[in-house]
Amino acid sequence: MDALYPRLLVRDFAAAVAFYQAVMRDLHGVEPVKVIPEATYANWDVDGQAGLVLFGRAAVSAAVGTSGLPESAVAQDVAMLVMRVDDVEAAAACLTGHGARLVAPPQDRPAWGPTLRTAHLRDPEGTLIELQSY
């Protein structure tokens, strides 16, 4: 059962699918289970469980009645996609190679965890991504 998984609500569905299709293939060796452009829906499974879902922001705003509100984001991030990887530097290079923007370079974070190493990037939509290894 897919109890918990990230669902990113995206403005540019085609660009988000292209980015995450390349990233999920390169980092985790998985292809999308389905990509349905007319429904602005795509999902990837990892080890038989939902790993990542993309869904069009416009479809969700129509469903929850927020279509008339401004699209602008709040000043601070309210969500982050975390990917555990074996090599933070290699994963950061992979993501930037697919169009992500590096916002905090790979570094040790002993205050967060004794052996934690992270890098922070933004995907083409601006979603904050943390790459981490222990």
C-alpha positions in Angstrom: 0.0 0.0 0.0 1.3 3.5 -0.9 0.7 5.1 2.5 2.9 8.2 2.0 4.6 9.7 -1.0 5.4 13.1 -2.4 3.1 14.6 -5.0 4.5 17.7 -6.6 1.9 20.2 -8.0 3.5 21.6 -11.1 2.7 24.5 -13.5 4.7 23.2 -16.5 3.8 19.5 -16.6 5.9 18.6 -19.7 9.0 20.2 -18.3 8.6 18.6 -14.9 8.1 15.2 -16.4 11.2 15.6 -18.6 13.3 16.6 -15.6 12.1 13.9 -13.2 12.1 11.2 -15.8 15.8 11.8 -16.4 16.6 12.3 -12.7 14.6 9.2 -11.5 16.3 7.1 -14.3 19.8 8.3 -13.5 19.6 8.3 -9.7 17.2 5.4 -9.0 17.1 3.4 -12.3 13.3 3.7 -12.6 11.0 4.7 -15.4 7.5 6.3 -14.9 4.7 3.8 -14.3 2.5 6.1 -16.2 2.5 9.6 -17.8 -0.9 10.9 -18.8 -0.4 14.3 -20.4 -4.2 15.0 -20.8 -4.7 14.5 -17.0 -1.4 16.2 -16.2 -0.5 13.1 -14.1 2.7 11.0 -13.8 4.0 8.6 -11.3 7.2 6.6 -10.5 7.4 3.6 -8.2 10.5 2.7 -6.2 10.7 -0.9 -4.9 7.0 -1.5 -5.6 5.8 1.6 -3.7 4.8 5.0 -5.0 8.0 7.1 -5.0 7.0 10.3 -6.7 3.9 11.7 -8.3 3.5 14.9 -10.5 0.1 16.4 -10.9 -0.9 19.6 -12.7 -1.4 22.5 -10.3 -4.3 23.9 -12.3 -6.3 20.6 -12.0 -5.8 20.6 -8.2 -6.7 24.3 -7.8 -9.9 23.6 -9.8 -10.7 20.6 -7.6 -10.2 22.5 -4.3 -11.7 25.8 -5.4 -8.6 28.0 -5.5 -8.4 28.7 -9.2 -9.1 32.4 -8.6 -6.3 32.9 -6.2 -2.8 34.2 -7.2 -0.3 31.6 -8.1 2.6 33.3 -6.4 4.4 31.3 -3.8 5.0 32.3 -0.2 8.4 33.8 0.6 9.7 30.7 2.4 9.5 27.1 1.2 6.7 25.0 2.7 7.8 21.6 1.2 11.0 19.9 0.1 11.6 16.7 -1.9 14.3 14.6 -0.2 16.3 12.0 -2.1 18.7 9.7 -0.4 21.7 8.9 -2.7 25.0 7.1 -2.4 27.1 10.1 -3.6 25.8 13.6 -3.0 28.3 15.2 -5.4 27.5 12.8 -8.3 23.8 13.2 -7.7 24.1 17.0 -7.6 26.0 16.9 -10.9 23.3 14.7 -12.4 20.5 17.1 -11.3 22.3 20.2 -12.5 23.0 18.4 -15.8 19.2 18.0 -16.2 18.5 21.6 -15.5 18.3 21.9 -11.7 19.9 25.0 -10.0 22.3 24.4 -7.1 21.4 26.6 -4.1 23.7 25.0 -1.4 26.7 22.9 -2.5 27.5 19.5 -1.2 28.6 19.7 2.4 28.7 17.8 5.7 26.0 18.6 8.2 27.1 17.2 11.5 24.6 19.4 13.4 21.8 17.6 11.5 23.2 14.1 11.8 26.7 12.8 12.6 27.5 11.5 9.1 25.0 13.5 7.1 26.1 15.1 3.8 23.7 17.2 1.8 23.2 19.4 -1.2 20.2 21.6 -2.0 18.9 22.4 -5.5 15.8 23.7 -7.1 14.1 21.8 -9.9 12.8 23.7 -13.0 9.6 24.6 -11.1 11.5 26.0 -8.2 10.8 23.0 -5.8 13.5 22.6 -3.2 15.3 19.3 -3.4 17.6 17.9 -0.7 20.1 15.2 -1.7 21.4 13.4 1.3 23.7 10.5 2.2 24.6 9.0 5.6 
